[in-house]
Amino acid sequence: MDIIARNLRFGISGDPQRRWFDDDLVKSAAVDAFSIFLPEGERFFIRSLRHYAPQLDDPELKAEIKGYSVQEAYHTREHEDYNVALRSLGYDIDGMEETVRKVLGRVKRPIDRLLVTCAIEQITYGTSKMMLKTPDLFDQSADHYGCLWIWHAVEELEHSAVAPHVLTAATPQMSGIQRYVMRTAAMAGVLALFYRLWIRHTVAIAVANGRKRGPKLYGRIVWLLFVRPGLLRRTSSGLLRYFLPFYNPIAPEDARLLQAGRARLDKMLETAHLPQPVSAA
């Protein structure tokens, strides 16, 4: 797939909103909590793939790593601005980001960083497909937030195969079974930790807005994630595919979804009124 680096600014910090997603505080918090991972995560991904680039003989794969890195650098910038907005709303973003930084900092070996990158990229790939498969997901949302997430989803789909291809190219000495065991074990660990932190951060944002911590709040989050709109339930098929022995990082439907997603993004940008980010240079 073509990897197109779109240097777009969405100005989230110029107009921070607590209820940007369907005027729903907890639904907004669940998606906001996802952004908290991304600046640290995307810098980690770029370093993980660039480490292996000099060792690769395939010029096409090297070009894909370069395109991937540029896309992720723009994502990092925009989600840093997003987190500036969250910080301005009074949330403990510094503490949450420090937790993410410490967790990723525990992964020392280059091969382990690559395996973690592949696992988290699969999570974002599944989340992005969910967003692109649900055309009305952000219809009642603030323009700048909806545009950012659809932009991110389109570009995640464009580069979804890069990390798995690097893993294969970087481990020619491994058998398919060895590679399968390593990547699925890494995914199992990443899933358990990632979703625990995601829910913890969602709760923290909701509590900072006056919601009482307890069964009612947790039940509401479970409903959003697994029932309606089912933010996690709708990503499950992509995650389960990763555990198949002959996993292919590109699904047959991806080209169609990507074409529709690009058209959707262009249409959203035509009509959106985007504020300027206060953190922009």
Beta strands, then each sheet from edge to edge (+ up, - down):
end
